[in-house]
Amino acid sequence: MLHLYYTPGTCSLATHIALEEAGAQYEATLVDFRSAEQTKPEYHAINPNGRVPALVTEEGILTESPAILLFIAAQFPDARLAPFDDPFLLGKVQEMNAYLSSTLHVAHAHRFRGYRWADDEAAIKEMSRKAFEVVETCFVHVEENLFAGPFAVGDSYTIADCYLFNFTTWMEADEVDLTRVPKLHEYRERLKERPAIQRALAAQKV
Ligand SMILES: N[C@@H](CCC(=O)N[C@@H](CS)C(=O)NCC(=O)O)C(=O)O
């Protein structure tokens, strides 16, 4: 059976949502950041990089949200979570997910994990200060250039929605001016009503 390692309030919510959307049988284990479980040898045996999510499959362990999400979409084709019959649209799904993973998420991490990039305290403080502005710029780019509507890449709900919804739940904490992202704001409120998203949120008790 699939086994998800997750932490509430993190990017692992996207995988949790995708598993629920797919109707997958899975078990889930909470990795408690409060006791720094992600830094312990027990969790490093699952993900040596010390991050969530990680998904244990019958073939091995997958890390990195875009890879995990694509695996779930391919493993559960009946859920139609990726447009495998439309190469361009599949590219659009990956364009969104790559941007969220490599740019928006990394910008967000500068707010409280600046120690990854600098040792100097003043530099870390400056990264944290600047992060709010950079993250807002990322969300505005998604709003104006990547988001197709009514779902992330168009008319069909895909794994890009599992991932984009996850990040939109951070907008207030990231102090994003919601008047600059009206489509994403409306989108998040609408997607909150999806049963699979509600189940994933309840499972993570967010
Ligand atoms: N590129 C990875 C990023 C994973 C990641 O950074 N996860 C964060 C939570 S959102 C984490 O586990 N942080 C723990 C830490 O930095 O100690 C992905 O997309 O899955």
The ligand as a Tripos MOL2 file, in Angstrom:
@<TRIPOS>MOLECULE
LIG
   20    19     1     0     0
SMALL
NO_CHARGES

@<TRIPOS>ATOM
      1 N1         11.1080   20.4760   -3.6190 N.3       1 LIG1
      2 C1         10.4190   19.7680   -2.5450 C.3       1 LIG1
      3 C2         10.3700   20.6910   -1.3560 C.3       1 LIG1
      4 C3          9.9750   19.9560   -0.1080 C.3       1 LIG1
      5 C4         10.0830   20.8810    1.0900 C.2       1 LIG1
      6 O1         10.9070   21.8140    1.1390 O.2       1 LIG1
      7 N2          9.2480   20.6190    2.0840 N.am      1 LIG1
      8 C5          9.2840   21.4160    3.3090 C.3       1 LIG1
      9 C6          7.8760   21.6270    3.8200 C.3       1 LIG1
     10 S1          6.9170   22.6530    2.7160 S.3       1 LIG1
     11 C7         10.0720   20.6790    4.3660 C.2       1 LIG1
     12 O2          9.9750   19.4780    4.4610 O.2       1 LIG1
     13 N3         10.8330   21.4070    5.1820 N.am      1 LIG1
     14 C8         11.5470   20.8220    6.2790 C.3       1 LIG1
     15 C9         12.8440   21.4960    6.5670 C.2       1 LIG1
     16 O3         13.2580   22.3720    5.8030 O.co2     1 LIG1
     17 O4         13.4430   21.1420    7.5790 O.co2     1 LIG1
     18 C10         9.0300   19.3360   -2.9890 C.2       1 LIG1
     19 O5          8.4980   19.9730   -3.8840 O.co2     1 LIG1
     20 O6          8.4980   18.3480   -2.5010 O.co2     1 LIG1
@<TRIPOS>BOND
     1     1     2 1
     2     2     3 1
     3     2    18 1
     4     3     4 1
     5     4     5 1
     6     5     6 2
     7     5     7 1
     8     7     8 1
     9     8     9 1
    10     8    11 1
    11     9    10 1
    12    11    12 2
    13    11    13 1
    14    13    14 1
    15    14    15 1
    16    15    16 2
    17    15    17 1
    18    18    19 2
    19    18    20 1
@<TRIPOS>SUBSTRUCTURE
     1 LIG1         1 GROUP 0 **** ****
